[in-house]
Amino acid sequence: MSIILECIRTVGRGERGRKPLSEQQAFDVMDAYLNSKEAGDDSVGDDQMAMLLMLIRVQNETNQEIAGFVKAFQSRVPSLGADIDWPCYAGKRKAENGMDQPWHGLAAKILSLNGYKVLLHGYKDVASGRTHVEDYLEPLGIPLAETPQHAQQLLDSHHIAYLPLNHFAPIAQTMIGWKNRYGLRTPINTVVRALNPGAAKIGVRGSFHPGFQQLHAEVDQTIDSKSLSVISYKGQNGESEYNPKVSQTVWLSSQDGVESFYWPEVMQDSLDLPENLIFSLTGEVGNVMANAVIASMAAVLFTEQKDYQRASQQALSYWQRYCGV
């Protein structure tokens, strides 16, 4: 029996007989699918892979399944030498007063100005009508990488780059597009956030639906429990932007395992704004933006320190320096 049929039978049997894929099964079936696409044959068809992914999504994907899929893709992705892995896939819903702008992009840029090599990667879903980081690369001063090799050069010269999913895992981008064909998201939306094409040691994972914050941390723990530290939280509209206006439980994957932390709402009043605003915001909205940038940086810095107050103070100092204070 072929690996794809074996996996479909494993997850698709009746209620008493079905079970999740093992990490090895997930790796083998995704590896077989990618080999099939690369060879241009139909040994594992799109319809078969889509059926498998839909069955997995209905039952809720496990960290072993996602980790196996991720490792199959990672075996084809070069290691680019980044410090921070910043996936940007959800986008932000259209809103007035600039609330839909990608403030996490500014957080990433400021971290790069303070010595971190930051690799952002993402997918611009035009059909969604959302605002993506990719729409603001020029004003943010984030260069667009045409290839993984170009991204590596940009990390060395600029400490930051944005690498579109289509430039390092085009098959994954095609699979994300299956939502428009089948009307349902697949686990690939979870997979792409963990691809870490920069081979970074720090990662940020924003998601929207309950339970996925813990899942993302567990996935990264399964993939690399020794050297990768990842902060996972409910992001603004599911994007990798921390919302300081709400309290929530965040999840950290590190050498110490997967841990949860409760962070209360943290909103500071009358924060300074830079003279040359990337985002044309003033007043209350400008202050919300500043808080979101600081909180997003603090979440990333927390992965190194495990001290939220200290991480927040460091993020605030980075913001004040950026503002010329």
N, C-alpha and C positions, 0 to 999 in steps of 0.2 A: 504494500500500500504506500502511495506517495505521502510525503510529509504534509502536504496541504490537506489531503483527505483525512489523514490521521488526526490532524489538529481540529478540523471541522467536526469530526466525530467526537473528539474529546470534549469540546465545549458545547456541542449541539445536541447531545443525547437528551433523553427525558430528564425530568427534574431530579430523579434519584441517581441517574447514571452520569450526568454531566459533571465536569470539574474544570478548574482553570488549567491553562497550560503551565508547564514548568518553565523556568527561565531558559533551559536548554532547548525545549520545544519551540519557544517563542523565537529564540535566536535562529534555530535551524529553518523554520518556516519563512521568516523574513529574509534570511540569507538566500534561501532558494528562490524567493520571489525576486529579489534584487538581481540575482544571477540571471534569472529568466529575462528580466527587462534589459539587462546589459547585453545579453546574447541575442536579443531580438527574437526569441522563440516564445512559445506559449505553454511551456511546461507547467507554469503556475500562472493562471490567468487573472486578469483584473477582477472578474466577477467572483472567482473563488476567494481571492484575498479580501475583497469587499465583504463577502458573506461572513468570512471568519471574523473580521473586525467588528461587524455589526453584532454578531453573536456575543463577542467579548464585551462590547459596550452595554448590551442589554443586561448582562450579569454583573457589570462593573469590573473594569480592568484591575488586575492586581499589580503590585510592585514588581513581582517576578516577570510577569508578561511584558510590562513596559520596559523593564531593564533588558530583557532579551532582545526586544525589537531595537532598542537604542544601540545596543552593542553591535548589532548587525550593520546599522548605518555607520556607527563610529569606525568600524573596520575599513571603511571607504573614505573617511574624512581625515585630512592631515591635521597634525597637532601644531597650532600656530603660536604658542607661547604667550598667551594672554594671562593677566592676573585675575580679571573679573569677567565672568560669563554673564551676559545680560540679554536674555531672550525677550523679543518684543513682537508678540503675535496677535494679541487680542484687539489692539487699537482702543480708542476711546469714543464713546457715543457723541454724536454731534450735539453741541450745546452752545448757548449764547454766552457772551462776556468772556470768551476764551477758556472756559472750563474744560473744553475738549482738547486743549493743546497738550502735547506730550512733555509734561514737566519732568518726567523721569529721564528724558533725553538730556536735559540740562544737568540733572544730578550726575549722570554718567560722565558728562563733559567736565564737570568740576572735579570729579575724582581723578580724571585723566590729567588735569592740570596740577594735581598734587602727587603725581608720580606713579599712579596705577595705570597699567595697560588694560584698557577696557574694550572688549569685543562685543558689540551688539549684533544680533542677527534676528531676522524676522521675515514676515510675509505680509504684503499689503493686499488685503482683501477688498478690492475695489467695490464688489457687489454689496458689501456690508454698509457702505456709506460712512464708515468710521474714520477718525483721524489717526494716522500712524506716524511713528517717528520718521519713517521714510519721507514723509511730506515736509519735514522741517530740518533735514540734514544741513542744508546750506546755512540758514541763520544760526543753527547750533554749532556750526564749525566742525561737524562730524563728516569726515570723508567717506565716500561710497567706494567699497572694494569691488572690483570687477571679477576677481578670482581669489581663491584662498591664498595664493602666493602674494597677490597684491595686498590682501588684508595683513599678511605678516609684515610686509614692508611698511605699511601705514602704521602698524602698532609700534614698530621700531622708530619711525620718524615723527609720528604725531601722538602716540600713546592711546589712540582711539580709532576705531573704524566700525562701519556698519556693513555687514556681509549679508546680502539677501539669501534667503533659503534656496532660491533657484540657482545660485552660484556655487553652492557646495553640496546640496542634496536635492536635485531637481525632481527625483522620483517622489520624495516626500511631499513636495509642493503639489504635484499632480494628485497625490492621495488626499491631501487636504481638500482639494477641489471636488472630491467625491461627494461632499456635503450637498453641493448644488445638483448632483445627479441623483442621489439617493434620499435627500431630504433629512439626513441625520449626520451629526458629527461622529467621527470615529476616534479610537484611541490615538491616532496619529497626532491629534492636537495636543495630547499629553506628551507624546514621544518627542516632537520637535523642540519642546522647551528644555529637554534634557540632553540634546545632542552635543553641546559644549564643544563646538569646532575649534575653539581657542585652546583647549586642554587647560583651562584655567583652574586654579585651586580655590577660587571663591565664586559662588554662583547665587543668583537671585531668581526666585520663581514666583510670579504672580498668577493667581487663578481666581475664578469667580465662584464656582459651585462649592457648597459645603462638602468637606471630606477630601477635596483635591489638594488642599494645603498640606495635609498630613501625607497623602499619597505621594506628592512630589518629593517630600523629604525622604520618604521610605525608598522611593525609586533611586535617588542619588546615593543613599546609604548602600543599596544593593549593588550599584554600579561601582562605587569607589568609596569605601569606608575609611581608607587610610589617609588620603591626601586632599580630598575635596570637602569643603565646608559650604553648605547651601542654606540660605534663609528662604523660607516659603511662607507666603501670607496671602490673604484675600486682597488682591490688588484693585485699584480703581478701574471699574468696568472689566475686571479680569486681566488688566495689563500689569506689567511689573513696576507699578507706581504705588508707593505706600500712601494710604489715606490717614493722615494724623487726626482727622475729625471723628474717628470712631475707635472704640476699644476693641481688641480682638486677641485671639490666641494665635501666636506664630509658631512655626516649627523649624527647628534647626537640625540639620544632619551634619555630623562631624565625627572625628575620631572617637568621641565619647558615646556615639550612637545617635538615636533620634530623640530629641528633647522638645518639650513644648514650654512656651513662656507666654504669660499674659501681659500685654502692654496696654495701659490705659490711654485714653484720648490725651494727646499732647499738642495743644495749639498755643503758640506764642503770639503776643500782640505787638503790633507796630515794628515788625522786622524791617531792616533796611532793604532797599531794592537797588540794584546796580544802575548806574547812570545810563548805560547803553543797554536798554531792555531788549532781550531777544523776543520775549512775549510782551506785547503792548498792553500791560495790565497795571492798574493803579488801585489805590484804596483797598477795600476789603478783599476783592478777588486777587489783587497782587499779593496781599498778605497770605492768603490761602495757598497761592502758588509757592511762595517762599517756604512756608511750612512743609508743603509736600516735597519740595526739593530736599530740604534738610532731613526730613523723616526718611526719604528714600535712600539718601546717603547713609544715614545712621543705621538703617537695617543692614546694609552691606557691611559697614564697619563692625557691626555687632558680631559677625561671623568670626572675626579675629579676636575680639575682646571678651565676648559673653558678658558685657557690662553695658546695659542700655544707656544709663546716664552718661557714662564716659563716652560711648559712641555718639550720643546726641551732642555732647559738648564739642567733640572733635568735628562733627558735621557742621555745627554752628560756626566754628572757627573757620572752616573751609568756605562757608557761605559769606561770612563777613570779609574774608580776604578777597573773595570774588567781587564783592560789592565795593571794595576799596576802603573799607572801614578800618 
